[in-house]
Amino acid sequence: MKKIEIRLSLAENVKTFVNTVNRYDFDMDLRAGRHVVDAKSILGIFSLDLSRPITLEVDDSHISPDKLDSLMEDIKPFII
C-alpha cells in the first residue's frame, strides 16, 4: 500500500485532483482520520476536513511501476 500525504485546500484544487486521478484505472482512497472516501469522488472529498493534510492510499500490489510513477508526477502539486 502506497500512502502519500496531500493537501487540497481550495475547491479548484479538489476539482483538478479528481480530474487527474480519474485518468487512472485503479482504485484510490483518501483518508482523513477514521474517514475514508473514494479519491475519485468529488462529493466524497468535500465531506472530509480539508483544512488538514489527508492521506492518499493506493494499493500498488497490482499496478505497474510506470503507472505509479506517472500518478506521482501528475499529483506532485498536491503532495506535501
N, C-alpha and C positions, 0 to 999 in steps of 0.2 A: 504494500500500500504506500503510495507516494502522497505525502502531506506537504502542502505549501501554504504559508501564511499570506493572505492577500488583504487589501483594503479597497472597499467600494463605497466611498463616502458621498459621492454625488449620484443623482438619478441618471445622468448621462453616462457615468462610469458603469452602472448596472446594465444599461441597455447595450453598451459596447461590449461588455464582458459576455453577456448572454449571446449576442450575435457571434462572438468569437468562438465560444465553446460549443455552440450548436453545429459548427462545421466538422466536429469530430464525432465518430460513430461509436464511441464508448461512453460508459456511464461515469458521471462525476457527481459528487455530493459536496455541499457546503455545510460546515459545522460551526455553530456559534454556541458554545457551552454545551448543553444537552440537546439542543435543537439541530436537526439535520434536515436539509431540503435538497431537492434536485438542483444542481448547478445550472441546468438549462431552463429553469422556470423563473421567469421574471417576477411573478407574484410570490413565489416561494422565497426568493431572495429579499423582497421588500418586507417579508414577515420577520426577518432577522434584525437584530440590533446592529445597524451598520456604522454606529459610532465607534465600534471597536474592530480590531482585526478579526477576520474569520478564516477558517481553515478549509482549503480545497483538498478533497480527498479523491484520489484516482486509484482504482485497482489496476495496477500496472502489470499484473501477472500474465495477461494475455494481449498485451499491447507491444507493438514493435518499438524498439528504442528510437527509431526515426520519428514515429508519430508522437511519442512522448516529448522528444526534443523540440519538435515543431510546436506542440502545445505550449511548452515552457517559453519559447521565443514569442509566441503570439500574446501570451498573458503577462509578459515582462512588465508592462506599465503598471500592473496591479500588485505585483509581488513586493512585499516589504521585507 
